[in-house]
Amino acid sequence: MAPMTTPFEPLTHPEPDTGLGTLVEDRPDTQFSDGDHERFAHYVKKDKIVESAVTGTPVIALCGKTWIPGRDPNKFPVCPDCKRILDEVFPSKDDKDGS
């Protein structure tokens, strides 16, 4: 067993490889959104959902989220931004009565 080092001793670095290949850093895929959007079900045109299921192409929700659907939307609350946009485009009957 090797002796433990104190926090004040510098760490040793391995010797770099010479000419054996190219180092490629893993970068997150920034094409698709993540974060809070992942906690919601989003509104997308039905034909786009079917197309995505067949081809695997991403869809774009009303709120702008881009992703490839693959989970049950009934298990999540509706995205508040998608709902607000849909309500602006298709107001409910209660809104038409002037209330």
N, C-alpha and C positions, 0 to 999 in steps of 0.2 A: 504494500500500500504506500502511495506517495505521501510525503509530508504535506500538511496543509500550508498554504501560503497566507501571509498576512495581507490585509487590505492595502498595504502600502507598497507591495511588490508589484511591478508591472507584469501584465499578462504576456505570455509569449504568443507570437503569431506564427501560423504555419508558413512555410516557404511557398511563394506563389508558383503555380504551374507555369511552365514555359512552353508556349506554342501547342498546347494540347486541345484547344478549343476556344469557343467564345462564351463569355459569361452573359447570360440573358436574365435580366431581372424580371420577376413576376410583377405585372402591373394589374391593378384591378380593372375590370372591363367597365369603362365609363360610358359605354353606349346605353346601358340600361340603368334606370334609376333604382335606388334602394333607400332605405330609411323608413320614414313614417308610412310611405305608400305601401309598404309590405304588410301593414296591419289591416288593410281594408280590401273590400271587393270593389271593383271599378266598373263603370259603364263603358262598354265598347259595342260597336255595331255587331249584330248577331252573325252576319255573313263573314265578318273578319275573324270571329272566334272559330267558326267552322274552317275557314281557310288556314288559320294558324294551326289547328289540330291536324290538318292534312299535310301541310307543307313545313310546319315548324317555324314559320316566319313570325316575328314579333308583331304585337298589336299596339295601338296607341289609344289610351283611355281619354275621356273628355278632359280630364285634368292635366293631361300631357304625359302621364306615366307610360313608359314603353317597356314591354316585357313579353315573354312567351308564357301564355297561360298554362297552368298545370296543376292547379289545386281547386278544391270545391269552394266557389265563392259564397255558398250559403253558410259557411262556417265563420264568416267575417262580417263586420259591420260595413255598411256602404260608405265609400269615401265621401266626406263632406263636400269636397270641392266638386266632384262629379255630380253629386246630388244638387248642389247650388246651380251649376251650369245647366243641368237638365230641367230644373224648375224654372229657370229664366227662359229657356227655349219652349218648353211645354208647361205653362202655368196650370195649376190645378183649378178645378171648377170653383173652389172657394175663393181663389184669387180674382176670378172674373166677376164675381158679384160685387166688387168694390170694397171688400172688407180688408 
